[in-house]
């Protein structure tokens, strides 16, 4: 059996220890910007609908409670 480099034939081309995101040296300035963009995206995608939905449900509950208390239908 002959020896060969398994990382050359693996399905993951970045298995040799280099970063999988393609950023090499000098990427220290890019990483904080990427983290900030991810955080902003997470807030927009998850935070805004969560707050809006919670406010809607809470408002509907207050509305129904008010209707029950006042006896209006």
matplotlib code that plots the C-alpha trace (Angstrom):
import matplotlib.pyplot as plt

x = [0.0, 1.3, 0.8, -1.3, -2.6, -6.1, -7.1, -6.6, -9.3, -11.7, -15.1, -14.1, -11.4, -10.6, -9.7, -6.0, -6.4, -7.1, -10.3, -13.4, -14.8, -12.0, -10.6, -6.9, -4.4, -5.6, -9.2, -9.2, -11.0, -13.6, -14.6, -16.2, -18.1, -19.4, -20.4, -22.2, -24.1, -25.1, -26.4, -28.4, -29.8, -30.8, -32.5, -34.4, -35.4, -36.3, -36.6, -39.0, -41.6, -41.3, -41.9, -44.7, -46.4, -46.1, -47.6, -50.4, -51.4, -51.1, -53.2, -55.8, -55.9, -56.4, -59.1, -61.0, -60.6, -61.9, -64.9, -65.7, -65.4, -67.6, -70.1, -70.0, -70.1]
y = [0.0, 3.4, 6.5, 9.3, 12.6, 11.8, 15.5, 15.9, 13.4, 14.2, 15.8, 18.8, 20.8, 22.8, 19.9, 20.8, 23.4, 26.5, 28.4, 27.2, 30.7, 31.5, 34.3, 34.1, 36.5, 40.1, 39.2, 40.5, 43.7, 41.8, 39.4, 42.1, 43.6, 40.2, 39.6, 42.9, 42.1, 38.7, 40.3, 43.0, 40.4, 38.2, 41.1, 42.0, 38.4, 37.2, 40.2, 42.5, 39.8, 38.5, 41.9, 42.7, 39.3, 39.7, 43.2, 42.0, 39.1, 41.3, 44.0, 41.5, 40.1, 43.5, 44.3, 41.1, 41.7, 45.3, 44.1, 41.5, 44.1, 46.7, 44.1, 45.2, 42.6]
z = [0.0, -0.8, 1.3, 0.0, 1.5, 2.4, 2.7, -1.0, -1.7, 1.1, 0.5, 2.6, 0.7, 3.8, 6.0, 5.8, 8.6, 6.5, 7.3, 5.7, 5.1, 2.7, 4.8, 5.3, 6.9, 7.3, 8.0, 11.5, 10.4, 8.5, 11.3, 13.6, 10.7, 9.7, 13.3, 13.4, 10.2, 11.6, 14.8, 12.9, 10.6, 13.6, 15.2, 12.1, 11.2, 14.7, 17.0, 15.1, 14.4, 17.9, 19.5, 17.0, 17.6, 21.4, 21.3, 19.1, 21.3, 24.4, 22.9, 21.8, 25.3, 26.9, 24.3, 25.1, 28.9, 28.5, 26.5, 29.2, 32.0, 30.3, 29.1, 25.5, 22.8]

ax = plt.figure().add_subplot(projection="3d")
ax.plot(x, y, z, "-o")
ax.set_aspect("equal")
plt.show()
